[in-house]
Amino acid sequence: MYLTLDIDALPQAVAPGVSAPAARGVPLEVAEPLLDAVAASGKLRLLDVAELCPRLDRDAATARVAARLIHRVTHAAWRARGG
């Protein structure tokens, strides 16, 4: 499975540093359990992040959210593979 974390799908209040901010977006409370399920499946092989725009990112807020999601997914995938 190939997973793209499209950061501009998150609400603008959580991820302001994107080229096309979503006023409401998909809340982290919805996205995180879905990401956990994908990672726990043991089928995830590739992951990338799209739409992070450092030039527009206030106080690196979006970069921190992206990093947290990357860590969450990679750690869960590692555990699913017996790590």
C-alpha positions as CSV (number, residue, x, y, z in Angstrom):
1,M,0.0,0.0,0.0
2,Y,1.2,3.5,-0.8
3,L,0.0,6.3,1.4
4,T,0.1,10.1,0.7
5,L,-0.5,12.4,3.7
6,D,-2.1,15.3,1.9
7,I,-1.6,18.0,4.6
8,D,-4.0,20.5,2.9
9,A,-6.9,18.2,3.8
10,L,-6.5,19.2,7.4
11,P,-8.2,22.3,8.8
12,Q,-6.5,25.6,8.3
13,A,-6.3,26.2,12.0
14,V,-4.2,23.0,12.4
15,A,-2.2,23.2,9.1
16,P,-1.9,26.9,7.9
17,G,1.2,26.3,5.9
18,V,-0.3,24.8,2.7
19,S,-1.0,26.2,-0.7
20,A,-4.7,25.5,-0.6
21,P,-5.9,25.8,3.0
22,A,-9.2,24.1,3.9
23,A,-11.4,26.2,6.2
24,R,-12.9,23.1,7.9
25,G,-10.9,20.2,6.6
26,V,-10.6,16.7,8.0
27,P,-10.1,17.0,11.8
28,L,-7.1,15.2,13.3
29,E,-9.6,13.3,15.5
30,V,-10.9,11.6,12.3
31,A,-7.6,11.3,10.4
32,E,-5.5,9.8,13.1
33,P,-7.6,6.7,13.7
34,L,-7.7,6.1,9.9
35,L,-3.9,6.4,9.7
36,D,-3.6,4.0,12.6
37,A,-5.7,1.4,10.9
38,V,-3.7,1.7,7.6
39,A,-0.4,1.4,9.4
40,A,-1.6,-1.5,11.6
41,S,-2.7,-3.5,8.5
42,G,0.9,-4.4,7.9
43,K,0.5,-3.6,4.2
44,L,2.0,-0.1,4.2
45,R,5.1,0.0,2.1
46,L,5.5,3.6,1.0
47,L,4.6,7.0,2.6
48,D,4.9,10.5,1.3
49,V,3.7,14.0,2.4
50,A,2.1,16.4,0.0
51,E,1.3,20.1,0.1
52,L,3.5,21.4,2.9
53,C,4.5,25.0,2.0
54,P,7.2,26.2,4.4
55,R,7.0,29.8,3.0
56,L,3.4,30.0,4.3
57,D,3.9,28.1,7.5
58,R,3.4,30.2,10.6
59,D,5.8,29.2,13.4
60,A,6.4,25.8,11.7
61,A,2.9,24.7,12.9
62,T,2.2,22.7,9.8
63,A,5.6,21.1,9.7
64,R,5.1,20.0,13.3
65,V,1.7,18.4,12.5
66,A,3.2,16.7,9.5
67,A,6.2,15.4,11.6
68,R,3.8,14.1,14.2
69,L,1.7,12.2,11.7
70,I,4.8,10.8,10.0
71,H,6.0,9.5,13.3
72,R,2.6,8.1,14.2
73,V,2.3,6.2,10.9
74,T,5.9,4.9,10.7
75,H,5.9,3.8,14.3
76,A,2.6,2.0,14.0
77,A,3.7,0.4,10.7
78,W,7.0,-0.7,12.4
79,R,5.0,-2.3,15.3
80,A,2.7,-4.1,12.8
81,R,5.7,-5.7,11.1
82,G,6.9,-7.1,14.4
83,G,9.2,-4.3,15.5
